[in-house]
């Protein structure tokens, strides 16, 4: 996998982290579920990139 594809995957995972983090905060009203959501999202993105 070339570098441009890896960067595209990071952007693809980064946008949901920002927007989804706001949605999770709006529903839960706390930053703890937001942190869990973003950690899971970054782990999935890292797993895809490490291949």
SULJO-V196118 format. One record per residue. SS is DSSP state (h for helix, s for strand, l for the rest). PHI is phi in whole degrees, 0 to 359 (999 if undefined). D_LAST is the distance of its C-alpha to the last C-alpha in Angstrom with 1 decimal. Layout:
BEGIN
ss->[SS	SS]
phi->[PHI	PHI]
d_last->[D_LAST	D_LAST]
END
This chain:
BEGIN
ss->[l	l	h	h	h	h	h	h	h	h	h	h	h	h	h	h	h	h	h	h	h	h	h	h	h	h	h	h	l	l	h	h	h	h	h	h	h	h	h	h	h	h	h	h	h	h	h	h	h	h	l]
phi->[999	277	295	292	291	297	294	297	293	297	294	299	271	286	295	297	295	285	289	295	298	292	293	296	296	296	280	267	76	215	274	297	296	294	297	296	300	288	297	298	296	291	295	295	298	295	294	292	289	290	289]
d_last->[7.9	11.0	12.2	14.3	11.8	9.9	13.5	14.4	11.9	13.4	16.8	16.2	15.6	18.2	21.1	21.1	21.0	24.2	26.0	24.9	25.9	29.3	29.7	28.8	31.3	33.9	33.7	33.5	35.5	33.6	30.7	29.4	27.8	26.4	24.7	23.3	22.1	20.4	18.7	17.3	16.2	14.5	12.8	11.4	10.4	8.9	6.8	5.8	5.5	3.8	0.0]
END
